[in-house]
Amino acid sequence: MRPEASAVPASPLTVWVGSMRYVFPPGRDVVVGYGAGADIPLEQLGGPPPQAPRPEVLLRFLGTHWVAIDKSRSGIFSNGFRVPAVDIHDGQAITLGDPQHGPRLVFQIAPPVAPPGGPSGPHQGPAHPPPAPTQRDTGPMRIPTHSHEVEQPPQPAPPPVRPFAPPVPPVGPAAAPARKPNGPS
């Protein structure tokens, strides 16, 4: 039994496949695959469809969040790793079949902005997808080494500098230099 109600209003799921956008309200499973029963058909992406049409991925709302469930033989990949299911979050991407070259689905959870009076419900059509998350190696974090790059806590003010006065020569008997006798010793 799946929970369908939640205290939080459910957001529709927007799925980008290339330049195609699909929007689905919560309430029923969404089928991604080949054949007439697919809500998101993969035939349009090229590549040979399987001999027997079947779902590749099932997108399901679990009452509080969406998940992608692998139903394929070749797998779904998230961040390059094969996974049986993925909790979908805004900006999440998965790749089907081949992690490098397979079809890529990018998910958007926030409700899409629709023009006033526009159609509601599932929509399919070309549009501009949100920027896909990038996967790249990152280098080590740069730590600033110059004091002007790091905010320093306030320091107490140095004591005031006294004005410079030239030295005064000593006065009195101690001031006379001692003389050496000039004779043989």
C-alpha positions as CSV (number, residue, x, y, z in Angstrom):
1,M,0.0,0.0,0.0
2,R,1.5,3.3,-1.1
3,P,0.8,6.6,0.8
4,E,-0.8,9.1,-1.5
5,A,-1.6,11.9,0.9
6,S,0.9,14.2,2.6
7,A,0.8,17.4,4.7
8,V,3.0,19.0,2.1
9,P,1.3,19.9,-1.2
10,A,2.8,17.6,-3.9
11,S,4.7,19.2,-6.7
12,P,4.4,18.0,-10.2
13,L,7.4,16.2,-11.7
14,T,9.0,17.8,-14.7
15,V,11.2,15.5,-16.8
16,W,13.6,16.8,-19.5
17,V,14.8,14.3,-22.1
18,G,17.0,16.3,-24.5
19,S,14.9,19.3,-25.5
20,M,11.6,17.6,-24.7
21,R,9.7,18.4,-21.5
22,Y,7.2,16.2,-19.8
23,V,5.2,17.3,-16.7
24,F,3.3,14.8,-14.5
25,P,1.1,15.5,-11.4
26,P,1.5,13.1,-8.5
27,G,-1.1,10.3,-8.3
28,R,0.0,7.6,-10.8
29,D,3.2,5.9,-11.9
30,V,5.0,7.3,-14.9
31,V,6.5,4.8,-17.4
32,V,9.7,5.7,-19.3
33,G,10.4,3.2,-22.0
34,Y,9.7,1.8,-25.5
35,G,6.3,1.0,-26.9
36,A,2.8,2.5,-26.9
37,G,2.4,2.3,-23.1
38,A,5.3,4.6,-22.3
39,D,4.5,8.1,-20.9
40,I,8.0,9.2,-22.0
41,P,8.8,7.3,-25.2
42,L,12.5,6.5,-25.8
43,E,12.1,5.7,-29.5
44,Q,12.4,9.4,-30.3
45,L,16.0,9.4,-29.1
46,G,17.3,7.1,-31.8
47,G,19.0,3.8,-31.1
48,P,17.3,0.5,-31.7
49,P,14.3,-0.3,-29.5
50,P,14.1,-3.7,-27.9
51,Q,12.3,-6.5,-29.6
52,A,9.6,-6.6,-26.9
53,P,8.6,-3.1,-25.7
54,R,9.0,-2.8,-22.0
55,P,9.4,-0.1,-19.4
56,E,12.9,1.0,-18.6
57,V,12.2,3.2,-15.6
58,L,9.2,3.7,-13.4
59,L,8.7,7.2,-11.8
60,R,6.6,7.0,-8.7
61,F,5.4,9.5,-6.1
62,L,5.6,8.1,-2.6
63,G,3.5,10.7,-0.8
64,T,6.4,13.0,0.1
65,H,8.9,12.6,-2.8
66,W,9.4,11.1,-6.2
67,V,11.6,8.1,-7.0
68,A,13.0,6.5,-10.2
69,I,12.9,2.7,-10.1
70,D,15.0,0.6,-12.5
71,K,12.9,-1.8,-14.6
72,S,15.4,-2.4,-17.3
73,R,18.1,-5.1,-18.0
74,S,20.8,-2.5,-18.7
75,G,20.3,-0.3,-15.6
76,I,19.9,3.3,-14.5
77,F,22.9,5.3,-13.5
78,S,23.2,8.2,-11.1
79,N,26.6,10.0,-10.9
80,G,28.1,7.2,-13.0
81,F,27.0,4.4,-10.6
82,R,24.4,1.8,-11.4
83,V,21.6,2.0,-8.9
84,P,18.3,0.1,-8.5
85,A,16.4,3.2,-7.5
86,V,17.0,6.9,-7.0
87,D,15.3,9.5,-4.7
88,I,14.6,12.3,-7.1
89,H,15.4,15.9,-6.1
90,D,15.4,19.1,-8.1
91,G,18.2,19.0,-10.7
92,Q,18.7,15.2,-10.3
93,A,19.9,13.5,-13.5
94,I,19.9,9.8,-14.4
95,T,21.3,8.0,-17.4
96,L,19.7,4.9,-18.9
97,G,21.6,1.9,-20.1
98,D,25.1,3.3,-20.7
99,P,26.4,5.8,-18.2
100,Q,28.4,7.7,-20.8
101,H,26.1,7.5,-23.9
102,G,22.6,6.5,-22.7
103,P,19.6,8.7,-22.7
104,R,19.7,11.3,-19.9
105,L,16.7,12.4,-17.9
106,V,16.9,15.6,-15.8
107,F,14.3,16.1,-13.2
108,Q,12.7,19.3,-11.9
109,I,10.6,19.2,-8.8
110,A,9.5,22.9,-8.4
111,P,6.3,23.6,-10.3
112,P,7.2,25.0,-13.8
113,V,6.1,28.5,-14.6
114,A,3.2,28.3,-17.0
115,P,1.8,31.2,-19.1
116,P,-1.6,32.5,-17.9
117,G,-4.4,30.4,-19.3
118,G,-2.0,27.7,-20.4
119,P,-2.9,24.0,-20.4
120,S,-2.6,22.0,-17.2
121,G,-1.8,18.3,-16.8
122,P,0.9,16.3,-18.7
123,H,2.6,18.3,-21.3
124,Q,5.0,17.3,-24.0
125,G,6.8,19.7,-26.3
126,P,10.1,21.2,-27.1
127,A,11.5,23.8,-24.7
128,H,14.7,24.8,-23.2
129,P,15.8,22.4,-20.4
130,P,17.3,23.7,-17.2
131,P,21.1,23.4,-17.1
132,A,22.0,19.8,-16.4
133,P,24.2,19.1,-13.4
134,T,27.8,18.8,-14.5
135,Q,30.1,15.9,-13.7
136,R,33.7,16.9,-13.5
137,D,36.7,16.2,-11.4
138,T,37.4,18.9,-9.0
139,G,40.8,20.0,-7.8
140,P,42.0,20.6,-4.3
141,M,40.4,23.5,-2.5
142,R,42.5,26.7,-2.7
143,I,43.3,28.1,0.8
144,P,44.3,31.8,0.8
145,T,47.9,32.3,1.9
146,H,48.0,36.1,1.8
147,S,46.7,38.0,4.8
148,H,44.8,40.4,2.6
149,E,42.7,37.5,1.3
150,V,41.6,36.3,4.7
151,E,39.4,38.4,6.9
152,Q,41.2,39.0,10.2
153,P,39.6,39.7,13.5
154,P,39.9,43.2,14.8
155,Q,43.2,43.8,16.6
156,P,43.8,46.3,19.5
157,A,45.3,49.6,18.4
158,P,49.1,49.8,19.0
159,P,50.2,52.3,21.7
160,P,50.8,55.8,20.4
161,V,54.3,56.6,19.1
162,R,56.2,59.2,21.1
163,P,57.9,61.9,19.2
164,F,61.6,61.3,18.6
165,A,64.0,63.4,20.6
166,P,67.8,63.4,19.9
167,P,69.9,62.0,22.8
168,V,71.2,64.5,25.3
169,P,75.0,64.2,26.2
170,P,75.6,63.4,29.9
171,V,76.8,66.2,32.3
172,G,79.2,65.9,35.2
173,P,82.3,63.9,36.2
174,A,81.1,60.6,34.9
175,A,80.7,62.3,31.6
176,A,84.4,62.9,31.1
177,P,86.2,60.1,29.3
178,A,88.8,58.3,31.3
179,R,92.5,59.1,30.2
180,K,95.2,56.6,29.8
181,P,98.6,57.6,31.1
182,N,101.1,58.3,28.4
183,G,104.2,57.0,29.9
184,P,105.9,53.6,30.2
185,S,104.3,51.2,32.4
